[in-house]
Amino acid sequence: MDIHHLAVLDHPHAEEVVRPRVDQSLAPVVLAAPMTPA
């Protein structure tokens, strides 16, 4: 594991930095989900 990577994960605002990236990557899936047949 990279030391700098650990430092970023331990940063208080790490979640604020990661969450937007996750939301952007999942957005197409979330938007498409209601259109898919049950």
Rosetta silent file (secondary structure, phi, psi, omega in degrees, C-alpha in Angstrom):
SEQUENCE: MDIHHLAVLDHPHAEEVVRPRVDQSLAPVVLAAPMTPA
SCORE:     score description
SCORE:     0.000 S_00000001
   1 L     0.000  136.493 -179.155    0.000    0.000    0.000 S_00000001
   2 L   -76.056  136.162 -177.701    1.317    3.415   -0.888 S_00000001
   3 H   -62.590  -39.580 -179.846    2.003    5.662    2.102 S_00000001
   4 H   -65.205  -35.443  179.198    0.586    8.689    0.303 S_00000001
   5 H   -64.883  -41.834  178.300   -2.563    6.718   -0.488 S_00000001
   6 H   -63.405  -39.303 -179.825   -2.989    5.874    3.200 S_00000001
   7 H   -61.478  -38.337  179.495   -2.498    9.531    4.090 S_00000001
   8 H   -67.889  -41.000 -179.458   -5.333   10.467    1.735 S_00000001
   9 H   -65.524  -33.607 -178.812   -7.628    7.815    3.220 S_00000001
  10 H   -81.308   -8.577 -178.901   -6.860    9.089    6.719 S_00000001
  11 L   -66.943  138.286 -177.118   -7.590   12.666    5.679 S_00000001
  12 L   -56.134  -31.313 -176.010  -10.757   14.037    7.367 S_00000001
  13 L   -99.560   15.999 -176.879  -12.187   15.048    3.995 S_00000001
  14 H   -58.213  -42.721 -178.332  -11.293   11.806    2.223 S_00000001
  15 H   -63.992  -36.868 -179.772  -14.960   10.787    2.000 S_00000001
  16 H   -65.839  -27.436 -179.472  -15.888   14.159    0.517 S_00000001
  17 H   -82.658  -37.035 -175.514  -13.283   13.598   -2.183 S_00000001
  18 H   -81.725  -40.248 -173.261  -14.198    9.981   -2.933 S_00000001
  19 H   -56.120  -47.079  179.392  -17.997   10.164   -2.689 S_00000001
  20 H   -57.658  -37.134  179.930  -18.505   12.505   -5.704 S_00000001
  21 H   -66.414  -39.004  179.763  -16.420   10.161   -7.856 S_00000001
  22 H   -67.841  -42.968  179.819  -18.526    7.191   -6.757 S_00000001
  23 H   -60.497  -41.116 -178.830  -21.765    9.091   -7.382 S_00000001
  24 H   -66.750  -35.993 -177.381  -20.632   10.011  -10.892 S_00000001
  25 H   -76.561  -28.751 -178.154  -19.687    6.407  -11.687 S_00000001
  26 H   -92.558  -16.025 -176.279  -22.966    5.012  -10.311 S_00000001
  27 H   -51.676  -49.848 -179.557  -25.226    7.741  -11.712 S_00000001
  28 H   -59.783  -35.656 -179.440  -25.819    5.978  -15.082 S_00000001
  29 H   -69.702  -42.770 -179.047  -26.675    2.730  -13.272 S_00000001
  30 H   -65.766  -40.266 -179.096  -29.079    4.439  -10.883 S_00000001
  31 H   -69.884  -32.473 -176.809  -30.784    6.324  -13.710 S_00000001
  32 H   -83.135  -22.264 -175.340  -31.076    3.184  -15.848 S_00000001
  33 H   -54.989  -49.365 -178.441  -32.339    0.943  -13.032 S_00000001
  34 H   -63.063  -22.507 -178.027  -36.006    2.129  -13.139 S_00000001
  35 H   -81.609  -18.944 -178.092  -36.049    1.562  -16.912 S_00000001
  36 L   -79.023  142.829  179.218  -35.022   -2.079  -16.622 S_00000001
  37 L   -62.836  144.265 -177.833  -37.813   -4.677  -16.382 S_00000001
  38 L   -67.363    0.000    0.000  -38.394   -6.022  -12.882 S_00000001
